[in-house]
């Protein structure tokens, strides 16, 4: 996606055509640099951290250095992996390696899951010591709404707190199950 935030380890696929026909696969270094043959080192973050910013910057540098007769197609290759932390009421706590395109739900699905004692309605995404999102999986499970799901960044912490209240519904109902209640909800 155009708003994808680039980082060290991402691969950039460059196809030149027109007066030159060449292909390159360049990796972003730890310093945020790609080494483009015939152009030299380019600071990936010179124009911003988003892929679209870099793509526009690189297209301009190719035109400036190699001439207007050289056109380019620039895409992302393989995405880098990032480490996030899963803590709280999850089956397997610790560091989880996920794609840099992963979201909170992706990380939870990629782990061993949430314990029966864990809340699926108050999952916290912590970044740099602050809670930046609280996710209620009922929105996803009952309505298919993924709008609260957030993209992950390196070092993020996903914390699943304890479930504070449940009600069991059984008998002649459409969805017999154990339902988690938020503090503002009651049995009715």
Order of alpha helices (4+ residues) and beta strands (2+ residues): beta-beta-beta-beta-alpha-beta-beta-beta-alpha-beta-beta-alpha-beta-beta-beta
